[in-house]
C-alpha cells in the first residue's frame, strides 16, 4: 500500500488532464496511469522499449541501476529478460509490471522533480572542474601512517550524491581509500539516528573548540566540544551499542556504513588501523 505522502506525490506530479482520461481513481488505477505516462515518455512513439534505453534514460536523471531503492524494479527486468522471448524489449504491459514497485520514485526522476532537475548539465560542469583541478599536482600524500605514505599521488576522483540519491562519479573512484577522520560525521550520524540528538549531546557539545582537532580537551561543561574533534569522536563512538561487545559494535557500525553507502563497497584495513595506533 502507498503511504499518504506518496499518494500526494502522485496527484501532484501527474498531469490533471491525464487524470480525466481514466475514470478509475483508485490507487491501482493511478499507478497504472503513471506507468503508462512513464512508458510513453521513454518510448518516444515506439511500441516497445529496449531495456538498455530505459537504463540509459534512468542514468540521465542521476539514478543508478544499483540504487537499492530500485532493487525490485531491476530484479523484475532481469527476470523478464531471462524468462521472456522478447529479446530485452518491453511493451507497455511488461514495462508497467517492472516499474510498478518504484513508480513514485521513477515519476519524480523522469519529470525532473529532483533537487537537481537537469542532472546531465550539472555533471557537465562537475566534469569540467574535475579536468581543471586534475592539472594541480602540488602537495604531498599524508605520511603520518606508513600505509598512507604508499598512496599513489596521481589518483584523482570525484563522487557526489544528492539528497535525492542522484549520483555521479568521475576519475579513479573505484579504488578503495582510507576514510580516516572523514568517518567522524558518519559515526555521529549513526549515534544520532539510533540514540537521538538530545541524548548524544548530553555527552558531547556542538560548538568549535578553537584548538587543534587532536587536542584532548573539554568545554566548560566538562564534555568534548563537538563530535568532529578526536575527543568528541571517541565519546560518540563509545555511545554506539553500549550493551554490546567490541565485535558486535564493529559489525553493527560496518553494516550501518555499508547501508549509508547504498550497499556499495565498504571495508576495513587491519594494517592501517594497527599502524595508526603506533604513530
Residue, then its C-alpha position, 0 to 999 in steps of 0.5 A: x500500500x502507498x503511504x499518504x505522502x506518496x499518494x500526494x506525490x502522485x496527484x501532484x506530479x501527474x498531469x490533471x488532464x491525464x487524470x480525466x482520461x481514466x475514470x478509475x481513481x483508485x490507487x491501482x488505477x493511478x499507478x497504472x496511469x503513471x506507468x503508462x505516462x512513464x512508458x510513453x515518455x521513454x518510448x518516444x512513439x515506439x511500441x516497445x522499449x529496449x531495456x538498455x534505453x530505459x537504463x540509459x534514460x534512468x542514468x540521465x536523471x542521476x539514478x543508478x541501476x544499483x540504487x537499492x531503492x530500485x532493487x525490485x524494479x531491476x530484479x523484475x527486468x532481469x527476470x523478464x529478460x531471462x524468462x521472456x522471448x522478447x529479446x530485452x524489449x518491453x511493451x507497455x504491459x511488461x514495462x508497467x509490471x517492472x516499474x510498478x514497485x518504484x513508480x513514485x520514485x521513477x515519476x519524480x526522476x523522469x519529470x525532473x522533480x529532483x533537487x537537481x532537475x537537469x542532472x546531465x548539465x550539472x555533471x557537465x560542469x562537475x566534469x569540467x572542474x574535475x579536468x581543471x583541478x586534475x592539472x594541480x599536482x602540488x602537495x604531498x600524500x599524508x605520511x603520518x601512517x606508513x600505509x598512507x605514505x604508499x598512496x599513489x599521488x596521481x589518483x584523482x576522483x570525484x563522487x557526489x550524491x544528492x539528497x535525492x540519491x542522484x549520483x555521479x562519479x568521475x576519475x579513479x573512484x573505484x579504488x578503495x581509500x582510507x576514510x580516516x577522520x572523514x568517518x567522524x560525521x558518519x559515526x555521529x550520524x549513526x549515534x544520532x539516528x539510533x540514540x537521538x540528538x538530545x541524548x548524544x549531546x548530553x555527552x558531547x557539545x556542538x560548538x568549535x573548540x578553537x584548538x587543534x582537532x587532536x587536542x584532548x580537551x573539554x568545554x566548560x561543561x566538562x564534555x568534548x566540544x563537538x563530535x568532529x574533534x578526536x575527543x568528541x569522536x571517541x565519546x560518540x563512538x563509545x555511545x554506539x551499542x553500549x550493551x554490546x561487545x567490541x565485535x558486535x559494535x564493529x559489525x553493527x557500525x560496518x553494516x550501518x556504513x555499508x547501508x549509508x553507502x547504498x550497499x556499495x563497497x565498504x571495508x576495513x584495513x587491519x594494517x592501517x588501523x594497527x599502524x595508526x595506533x603506533x604513530 
